[in-house]
């Protein structure tokens, strides 16, 4: 199998800052910016060298040789005119292996692909003088490349956790609208349903709410159809709230970043009761057609920003980007699809006991292995289910929570760190993602340990993300996630670490992060019904993948 000869490609917006990369192929050169002062190659282009901060950068042609860091075979038609299957890859440039690019492998059968194989660049000329760098197998002998070495990580001291902070905060109420496929309801209406339910659950009134937070705020465009259903100003107007503090935005520590930010605001005294909400209506917005990628159809625009480095290669979905991490994990640690299947099978068993779950019928290992592939190693059952729905929480000052309707759920610790590069292909380690940094930070802010956790609600936008969170949060060592979930006994409802007890997003529905914290609270309040885990007192909820991630450790007294 090789890539189609002349597929449609979304082309990049060529600018003075990036033309060395997209037009160097006219001279047969693969070019990056190079720091004149310290010789580091810089990619994506930046106004200064991120190592020495010199602003003296100039285009520099490299040999065009690379090695394969990871790959996925995409089987889903994300972009019209770019028919699958095709190979999406991350390659490491020979002169500086820490510099990677996303690309396509061409002229190579799938059976010949191996991580670590030597590659060389070839160029595909497109309209407007754009030359797309692609890579093919290189059988020529190689000598050791000189070039710059990868920069060492800078040591830095981290502040000691405050004695207060998030421990002054509690979750006092939760609410959720109807959840379903193609509800065809106004997303603001779903949001209001969830918000009113959360306020009532806490035993508060609208007059008590003095803070409002959401992720990601309002986002439009074809590539984000149904991704957000309401913003802060709309909800304030709909509920006539008088706010002392509010926040909404997408540049935060994952989907639960808005909750983490609300905890910080309450702990700092900016508000007493913050209403947090997240609404999706992707199922209705996408209609009856195939699932869209982040870039939408991609046929009427040129890509800028991050998307210019992936859309030209048909890598239009997080399914492709996360699959690259999963493939690398399998290569390094021997993780298998049969092991990965246990995330999906466990989710389906739990969803059978959740009346709001989308898929509740039995799922077998045979069903999983026989399902159509999306982006290897992911099949259909490794991917979450778009739905319509809204989820809300009330985050309160602990001292104000004692006399409310329900016993408060205390926020014990948060993890929101990001130490690696905020990039899908430039992150320093291709198996852990940003989850590593958030997970490590969580345990520096508490005396509890992973052994104290009774339930784990871990993001499963794709099955591998849940496995990566298990490692990042220390429930098993790095590389041991596959062995930890093998057979499914450890992560079952009656196992040592009940996982995604509502069916997660793989079977319960993609509520995009908020559903995990909602389920953690349901379990700690003992409201899980048939799926209730016995005597659950400490839980962790985590969301995010790739370059973003955030997590909360919560407990009941």
N, C-alpha and C positions, 0 to 999 in steps of 0.2 A: 504494500500500500504506500502510495506517495500522494503528496498534495495535488489538487487539481492544477492543470497546466496554467489556465488563465482565470482564476477565481476573481469575482468582484472583491475589491478591497475598499474599506473605509480608508481614506487617505488623511494624512496629518495636515494640520495647518502649518505651512512652512513659514518660519519667522527668522529674523537675523540671529536669534539665539539658538535655533536648532538646525539651521540649514546645512551645517557641516555634516550632520548625521544623515539627513534625508537626501542630500544631493552629492555626498562624497562618492557614491557609486558611479557617477558619471565618469570619474577618473579611475574607477576600480578600487577605491579606497574606503575602508571602514574607519571613520573618524570620530574621535571623542575630544572634548576639551581636556587640555593638559595644563597643570599648574607649572608655570615657568620656575617658580621658587623651589618647590619640593618634588616635582615630577609626578605627582599623583594624577591619575586620570579621573575625571569628574563626569558622572552621568547619573540621572538626567542633568542637562545643563543647569548651571547655577552662576550667579553673578560673582561669587568668590569661592576660593578653595575651602571646602569644609574642614580640612585638616590644619592648614596654616593661616587661613583667612586672607591670603594674598588675593588681590583682584587682577593679577596678571595671568590671565588664562588665554590659551590660543588653541585652535584646532590642531590635532595631531593624528596622523594616520598610523594605525597599528597593523600588525601582520595579517589580520583577518582570521587568525587561527583561534580556536576555542575548544572547550570540552563541555560535554553535556552534563548539566547539573541535575536536571529532572525533566520529565515530559509527561504529557497526557495525550491520548488519542481522542479527539472530540468527535462525537457521533450525532450531536443535536444540531439542527439547522437554525442557528442563532441569527445569522445574517443572510438575507435573500441574495442569491447569486454566489454564495460561498458554500458550495455543497460539501457536506461531510462524506466520509471521514477525512480528517486531516490532523497532523501532529503539531501541537503547540509545545514549545520547549523553552526552558530557561538555560542559557549557556553562559559559561564563565570565560571571560576573555583571557587569552594566554598570558599577555603581558601583566595583567593584574587580576587574578582570579576573584578578588572581592568585588570586581565590577561585573555585573551580569546584565544580560538583555533578554527580553522575551522575544520569541521569534517563531518561525515554522521550520521544521525539518523537511527537506525535499530530497527527491531522488534516492530514497532509502526505504526498503521494505520494513514493515513493523517488526518482523522476526529478527532483523539485523540491529535494532536499536538497543543500546545498552548505556546506562548511566556511566559517565566517565569516558565515553568514546571520543576520539579526536574529531574535530569538525573544522570546516573552512567556510568562509563567507562566499555567497554568490548574490547577485543583485537582480531584482526584477524591476524593469523600468515601467513607470506608469505615467498617466497624463500629468502635464505641468512640470515635467522634469524631476519627478519624485522617484527615487531609487530605493526600493524596499530591501533591507538586508535580510537574507534568508541564509540558512546553513545546511550544508550537506556533509556526508561522511568524508573524512580526509585520511587517505591511506599512505600519504607521503611520510617518510621518516622524520622524526622531530628531535631537535636538540633542545636542551633546557633554555627557556626564554629568560633573558635578563630582566629588564623592566623594573618597575617599582614593586615593592612588597606591600602587602595589605597593612594599613596602619594599625598599631596596637590600640586596644581600648584604653581610654584615659581613665585613670583611677580617680574616684571622687568620693568624698565623704557624704553620707546621707544623714539628714536630720533625724534625731531620735523622735519616735512617735509621741505626740502630745498625750498627756494623761487624760485629756477630755476628748475633744473632737467628736467622732461619730458615736461614741458611747453615751453622749448626751441626747441621742436621737432614737426614736422608736417608730415603727410602722403601726398605725392605729386603725386603718381601715383599708379594705380592698374592694374593687368593683370590676365587673366585666359585663360587656354587652352580649347580645347574641353573637355566636361565632358560627360561620358557615361558608359554604361555597356559593358565590354569586347571590348574595342576599339582595342585591339591587336596592340597597338602602342608602340614604344620604350619610356620608361618613361623619359629618358633624353631628348628626342624630345619634349615631353609634357612640360617638365620643361623649355626648351629654349623658346618655344612658349609663356608661361606665362611671363617669364622674359623680353623678348623683348617687349611684349605688355605693361608691367608696365613701362619700361623705356620710351617708346614712349608716354605713357599716361601722364607722368610727363613733357614731352617736353625736355628730357635729351638725351644724347648719352652714349654709353658704356664708353667713356673716362671720363664721369662725375662720374661714379660709383666707389667709393673707399672703399666700405665695402660690406660684403656678410654674410648672416646669414640664418640658416635653422634649422628645427626640423624634425626628430631626427638625421639627418645625415644618413649615410649608415648603414642599419641593414639587416643582412641576416639570413638564417636558415629557416627550415620548419615552425616554429611557427610565422614567420614574413613575410610570402609570400606577396609581394606587398605593405608592410607597408611603405617602403620608396623607392623613385624612383631615387634619385640623391643626391649626397653629395656636400659639398662646393668645393672640389678640381675638381670634374667633371665639375661643372658649371663654375668655373673660367677658366678651360681649354677650354670649349666649347665656351665661350664668350670672351676669351683672356682679362680678366679684370686685371687691376693693382690695387692691394688692399693694403690699409693701415691698415685694420682691418678685421677679419673674425671670425666666430664662428659657430659651429654645435655640437649638442649633445642632448641626451634624458633626462638627469638629470637636469630639469629646471621646471619652474612654468607652467606646462601644455603645450599644443600645441602652444599657443601664446607666450610661454616663449622666443622663438627666437626673436619675434618682440619686446618684452619688453627689452630684452638684447640689441637689436639694438638701441632702444631709449636711453638706458643708455650710449652706446658708442658714439652716436651722441651728446648727451648732454655734455659728457665729452670731446668732441673735437677730438676723435680718427678718425672720418670720417665725411664727409659732406653729402653723399648720400649712404645709405646702402640698398642694394637689398635683400629683405627677400623672401624666397620661401618655399613651401611645396608641395610635389608630392606624390600621392598614385596611385597604379595600382592593388589594391586588387582584383577587379572584374576579370581582365584577369588572374592574377596569380593563383586565386583559381579555374579557369575554370568552368566547369559545375557541380562540386560536391557540397555537402553541405558546409555551412560556417564553417570555421575552428576556433578552439579556439586558445588562445595565445600560448599554448603548442604544437600546431600542432597535429599530430597523436599520439605522445607520446609513440609509441610502441618500439622504438629502443634506449632509453636512460634512465638513472636515473636522476631524477630532483634534482637540487641544488638551492641555493639561495632562494628567495621568493617562487619559484614554488614548492619546496619540501613540503611546508605546505598546498598547495591547490590541486595540480595535483593528488596526491593519492586518493583524494575524488571525482574525476571527475569534479572539479570546474575549468574548463579549459578556461573559457571565462569571460570577464568583464560583460557579461549578467548575470552570476551567482553572481558575486561580488556586482554589483550595485543592483540586485534584493534583496539581503539581506538588504541593506539600505532602499529600498522602502518598504519592508515588515515591518520593524521596524517603519517607518514613519506611515504606516497604523495602526499599533498597538497602537502607542502613541497618534495619533491625529485624527483617524477615517477617514483618506483619503481613497477614494474609487477608484475602477477601472474606474467607470463612470467619475469621475473627471479627473483622469489621462488620459483618452481617449481624452480629449479636446486638449492636446498638439499635439497628432497625427492628430486629425481632423482639427485643425487650420493650421497645417503644410500643409496638403493636399490641403486645400482651397487656400493657398498662392502659392503652387507649380503649381496650375492650370494656374497661370498668369506668370509663369517663363518658358520661352522657353527651358532653359537648364535643367529643373528638370526632374528626372527620372520617378516619378509616378505623373501623372497629372489628372487621372480619379477620379470621386467623391468617397469619402469614408464616410460611415455612421456609426453611433454608433452601429448599428446591425452588420455591417461588422466587426467592431473592436472587439466586444464582442464574435463574432462567430469564430474569427481567431484562428489558432492552438497556443497552449501555447508553449513558449520557456523555460522560467524559472520563475515560478510564483513570482509576479503577472504579469510578462511581457508576452505579446503575440507577434506575428510576427510584428504587426504594432507599437510596442514600441521600435523596434530595427532599427538602421539606415541601409542604403542601400550601400553596397560596390560598389565603382565606380572607374574608372580611371580618373585622372585629376590633374592639377597643378594650383596653385594660387600664385601670387607674389605681393609684395608691394615695393614701394620706400619710405624709411624713411629718411627725410632730416632735416638739421638744419633749424629752422624757418626763420632765417635771409636770408638763401639761397633760400627759397621757395617763396618769395614774387613775384618774377618776372617770375615764371614758367608758363606753359601753363594753369593750372587750379588754382583756389583759393585753398590755402592749407586747409587741415583738421587738426586742431590742436589737439594734444594729451593733454588732460586736466589732467588726472590722471591715474595711474596704480595701480593694486592690485596684489601682488605676494607673500604674506606672507604665511608661513607655521608654525603654532605654535603647532599643534597636532603632534602625531607620524606619520611618513610617511608610513602608513600601511593600508591595506584593512580591517583587522580585529582587529587591536589594537588601531585605532583612538579613542580618548576619547569619542566621541559622535557619535552614529550610525545612525543619520538621516541627518546630515549636510555635512559631509565630509570636505575636505580641502577648499572647496569653501567658507566656513564660514570665514576663516582667510583672504583669498584674497579679498572677498567682503567687509569685515570690513575695511581693509587697504585702499581700494580705496577712501572711503569717508573722510578719514583723510587727503587726499592730494588735496582737492578741497573745494571751498565754495559752489559748486552746491550740490543739494540733489537729491534723487530718483524722486522727483516730477518734476524736470527739464528735465528728460529724455523723449525724444519723441519716440524712437524706442529701442527695446532690441533684440539683436541677441545672444541667449544663447544656449550653447552646448546641443545637444539632441542626443548624441550617443545612449542613452536610454532615454525614455520620462521623467523618474523621475529626471534625472540630470537637465533638464530645470526647473522643479518645484523647485528643491533644489537651483538653482541659483536665482530664483525669491525671495526666502527667504533670501539667503545669501547676496544679494545686497540690501535688505531692501525695496523691492517693496511691501512686506507684511511681517507680523511678523512670527517668527519661528512657524511652525505647521499650518499656515494658507494658505499654498500654494494651498491645495485642494480647499478650499472655494474661493480663489482668481480666480482660473481658471474655476470654475464650470460654465457650460453653454457656456463658450468660448467667451462671449461678451467683457470682459475686455482685452483679448489678441488678439482680431481680428484687422485687418488692420485699421478699423475705431473706435477701442476701445481706452481706456485710456492708454494702453501700447501695441502697435503693436509688436507682437512677431514673430521672425523668418520669416520675410516677403518673403524670397525666397523659403520657404518650408523646411528650415533647412536640417538636414541630414536624417530625417525620410522619407521625400519624395523627397527632392532636390538631395540628394546624399552625401555620407560620404567623404567630403574633409578634414576631421579631423582637425577641428578648424579654419583653415584659411578662410574657406568659410563664417564664421560669420563676421569676420572683413571686408572681401570683400563686403558683403552685406550692412554692416553699412555704408561703404564709398559710395557705390552706392546710398543709400538712402539720405545721406547728400549732395551729389552732384546733387541730383534730377534726377538721371539716371535710375530710377526703372521702367519706362514705366507704364504698366497697374497695376503693384503692388506698385507704388510709394505712399508713405505716405505723405500727404500734409504738407508742410512747416516743414519738419524734420530738426532740428538744432543741437540737442544733442543726441548722441547715445552711447550705451554701447555694447561691444562685449566681450564674455566670453567663455572660453573653459577649459575642464578638468573635471575630476570626481574622486571619491575615494581619494587617497592621493596626488593628484596634481590639481592645478587650477591657472588660471591667467586671468586677465580682464583689459580692457582699456576703459576709458571714453573719448570720442572724440567729437569735436564740430566744427562747421563752424561759421565764423564771421557773 
